[in-house]
Amino acid sequence: MTAMPPRFAISPDQIDLMMRAFYARIRAHPVLGPVFSERIGESTQAWDAHEEKIGRFWRNAILHERSYDGRPQQVHMATPSVMPEHFPIWLDLFEDVAHEVLPRDAALAWVALARRIGAGMQMGVAQARQPAGAVPILR
């Protein structure tokens, strides 16, 4: 079986660079920092492990590596402090960092992919936060 080509031109090192830069900004963010710290903790080792895990997620999504094993949608839905309104903040910050550290074409492609994935996660979290029996959110 032939490996699938990457979704766009980016290297594993660029993905790692993006993860380091992005999560440094997350940790300092007044809204998102506490949400992530509640789940990840405060230790450098825990943050390094998180960055590495999410890097594997992105290498799987972009480069089609099979190194990620997780269920991000379920994790976000099961974390009460993650709210639907956090996703636009997260995505805007992600976009800012991508344009700071990556070549233009890679940044544009990755941000477009992140926004598609983020929209689905936001909808899942919004649905999970609905009262029992509420009308489903369809957009």
C-alpha positions as CSV (number, residue, x, y, z in Angstrom):
1,M,0.0,0.0,0.0
2,T,1.4,3.4,-1.0
3,A,1.5,6.1,1.7
4,M,-0.8,9.0,1.2
5,P,0.9,12.3,0.3
6,P,0.9,15.1,2.9
7,R,-2.1,17.4,2.8
8,F,0.4,20.3,2.3
9,A,4.1,20.9,2.4
10,I,5.3,21.0,6.0
11,S,8.0,19.1,7.9
12,P,7.8,17.3,11.2
13,D,10.3,19.9,12.6
14,Q,7.9,22.7,11.6
15,I,5.0,21.0,13.3
16,D,7.1,20.7,16.5
17,L,8.1,24.4,16.2
18,M,4.5,25.3,15.8
19,M,3.5,23.3,18.9
20,R,6.2,24.9,21.1
21,A,5.3,28.4,20.0
22,F,1.5,27.9,20.2
23,Y,1.5,26.3,23.6
24,A,3.9,29.0,25.0
25,R,1.2,31.5,23.9
26,I,-1.6,29.3,25.4
27,R,0.1,29.1,28.7
28,A,0.3,32.9,28.9
29,H,-3.3,33.5,27.6
30,P,-5.6,34.9,30.3
31,V,-8.6,32.8,29.2
32,L,-7.2,29.7,27.7
33,G,-4.1,29.3,29.9
34,P,-6.1,28.3,33.0
35,V,-8.4,25.9,31.1
36,F,-5.3,24.1,29.7
37,S,-3.4,24.2,33.0
38,E,-6.4,22.7,34.8
39,R,-6.2,19.7,32.5
40,I,-2.4,19.4,31.9
41,G,-1.0,20.7,35.1
42,E,1.8,23.2,35.7
43,S,4.9,21.1,35.2
44,T,7.2,21.5,32.2
45,Q,7.2,17.8,31.7
46,A,3.4,17.7,31.5
47,W,3.3,20.5,29.0
48,D,6.1,18.9,26.9
49,A,4.2,15.6,26.9
50,H,1.0,17.5,25.8
51,E,2.8,19.3,23.0
52,E,4.4,16.0,21.8
53,K,1.0,14.3,21.8
54,I,-0.8,17.1,19.9
55,G,2.2,17.2,17.5
56,R,1.5,13.5,16.8
57,F,-2.2,14.4,16.2
58,W,-1.2,17.0,13.6
59,R,1.5,14.8,12.0
60,N,-1.3,12.2,11.6
61,A,-3.8,14.8,10.2
62,I,-1.3,16.5,7.8
63,L,1.5,14.0,7.0
64,H,-0.7,10.9,7.5
65,E,1.7,9.4,10.0
66,R,0.0,6.8,12.2
67,S,1.6,7.9,15.5
68,Y,-1.4,9.4,17.2
69,D,-3.8,7.4,19.4
70,G,-6.4,9.5,21.0
71,R,-10.0,10.8,21.0
72,P,-9.7,14.6,21.1
73,Q,-13.4,15.2,20.6
74,Q,-14.4,13.0,23.6
75,V,-11.7,14.6,25.7
76,H,-12.9,18.1,25.0
77,M,-16.5,17.1,25.6
78,A,-15.7,15.5,28.9
79,T,-13.7,18.5,30.2
80,P,-16.3,20.8,31.9
81,S,-14.1,23.8,31.7
82,V,-13.8,23.7,27.9
83,M,-16.6,25.8,26.5
84,P,-17.8,26.4,23.0
85,E,-16.7,30.1,23.2
86,H,-13.1,29.0,23.8
87,F,-12.7,27.6,20.2
88,P,-12.7,31.0,18.3
89,I,-10.1,32.3,20.8
90,W,-8.0,29.1,20.3
91,L,-8.3,29.2,16.6
92,D,-7.4,32.9,16.3
93,L,-4.4,32.4,18.5
94,F,-3.4,29.3,16.4
95,E,-3.7,31.4,13.3
96,D,-1.6,34.2,14.7
97,V,1.2,31.8,15.7
98,A,1.1,29.9,12.4
99,H,1.7,33.1,10.5
100,E,4.5,34.0,12.8
101,V,6.5,30.8,12.6
102,L,5.6,29.1,9.3
103,P,5.9,29.9,5.6
104,R,2.8,31.6,4.3
105,D,1.4,28.6,2.3
106,A,1.9,26.2,5.1
107,A,0.3,28.6,7.6
108,L,-2.7,29.2,5.4
109,A,-3.3,25.5,4.8
110,W,-2.8,24.5,8.4
111,V,-5.1,27.2,9.7
112,A,-7.8,26.2,7.2
113,L,-7.5,22.6,8.4
114,A,-7.5,23.6,12.1
115,R,-10.6,25.8,11.5
116,R,-12.5,22.8,10.0
117,I,-11.5,20.5,12.8
118,G,-12.2,23.2,15.4
119,A,-15.7,23.8,14.1
120,G,-16.5,20.2,14.6
121,M,-15.1,20.1,18.1
122,Q,-16.9,23.3,19.0
123,M,-20.2,21.9,17.8
124,G,-19.5,18.7,19.8
125,V,-18.7,20.6,23.0
126,A,-21.8,22.9,22.5
127,Q,-23.9,19.8,22.1
128,A,-22.4,18.2,25.2
129,R,-23.2,21.3,27.2
130,Q,-26.9,21.3,26.2
131,P,-29.5,20.3,28.8
132,A,-30.9,16.8,28.4
133,G,-33.7,16.8,25.8
134,A,-32.7,20.1,24.2
135,V,-33.0,20.6,20.5
136,P,-29.8,19.5,18.8
137,I,-27.4,22.2,17.5
138,L,-27.2,21.8,13.7
139,R,-24.8,24.5,12.8
